[in-house]
Amino acid sequence: MNHFEYRAGKLFAEDVDLTKLAEAAGTPLYVYSTATLERHYRVFANAFPAGTLIAFSVKANGNLAVLKTLGQLGAGADVVSGGELKKALAAGIPPERIVFSGVGKTPREMKLGLEAGIHQFNVESEPELEALNETALALGKRAPITIRVNPNVDARTHAKITTGTSETKFGIPWSRARDAYTRAGKLAGIRIVGVDMHIGSQVTELGPFEQAFARMAELIGTLRRDGHDITRADLGGGLGVPYRLDDPPPPDPNAYARSITGLTKDLGVELIFEPGRLIAANAGILLSRVIYVKDGEAKKFLIIDAAMNDLLRPALYDAHHDILSVNEAPPGTPRQRYDIVGPICETTDLFARDREMPVLKSGDLVAIMTAGAYGAVMSSAYNARPPAAEVLVKGDAWSVVRPRMSDDAIVEMDRLPDWLGS
Ligand code: LLP
């Protein structure tokens, strides 16, 4: 459920009229809904027993205002870089609710985490374990760790976002997990606290989670018999969301929670989750204006002012996003098939192919839906385009939470070497 809906023929974000917002803040514009973020967080958190840590995956949406909104509800953060760690802390998320994931943590980033006193590092390889040990010892600290184990389970999602099979770079292979824990147990700079896994993103069935968590439960038993003190199980993120409003929804958090709690209730561990998309995706849209309607030989193109530099998912994963006309078309409005494209000089700068829409004209507004996760965070300045600005809505209030860069600011990012003069 989200809070983007038509009122008297106009699309609103909560109580904010998107037509007026586009005039005031310009387009392309990411618009996030506080009420939707809060609702998604609460539905997920309330599905689990008190004491479960819900560490929002900052990679999905790292805007400080979004992080602070969630942090105030009790969310922690799952971070994968020094930058994300600093953002989570700057948003007021306490270090004891922060987990640090990722396959390539550098000693500099480890130091940041150790000095902040984060909840745990999710270690993804044997060399990382050694490096973390050395970094912790140099600081006179012990790093709390889980080892991310790769359960070799196929999450049956898009190949480019599958992480839990042995073909991918993630986690320590199942066959070496026990040895890695034995080694970790001998390192003075390391304190083992639990186990971790994450099998993929946009997972729309419970089966793969059940298979993976059953394997994890088994591993916890083995590790405890080996003498390790396993008190936490980090089960990652990955639960999918509906991208097509008329598709059957993926399993809801309550069904997911019931099945997981069934598998983990006797383990006596603190559960940790790292949801990203589930919380943010349907809490955000990308608002864009039609620049031109172009008649090609074989097609009609809707050229809009958002592009693949703003929202990369369609170009990168062939992802589907529903696209709505901000002015609701009255019944009987003629419809037309368009390729909806951005201004970037690439054929792949295409949001939707042959998409049936009400007939639109230059100046009309469209809303690209389900863009709150992996949207703005993946944007770039390709074609020297300043990435879309971001706005957070709360009731009838709105605020620019990432201003639009000017063209001049883009130019000023570069420096000339002495030999080229100024
Ligand atoms: N934890 C770990 C260790 C992860 O690698 C990820 C996502 C998450 C949690 C959060 O997963 P979520 O709950 O959001 O599914 N850019 C792609 C998605 C990449 C996901 C990477 N890892 C997309 O736009 O679909």
Residues whose N, C-alpha, C, O or C-beta is under 5 A from the ligand:
A	BS01	LLP	S57 A60 S101 I161 H198 G200 S201 Q202 G236 G237 G238 L239 E274 P275 G276 R277 L278 R313 Y374
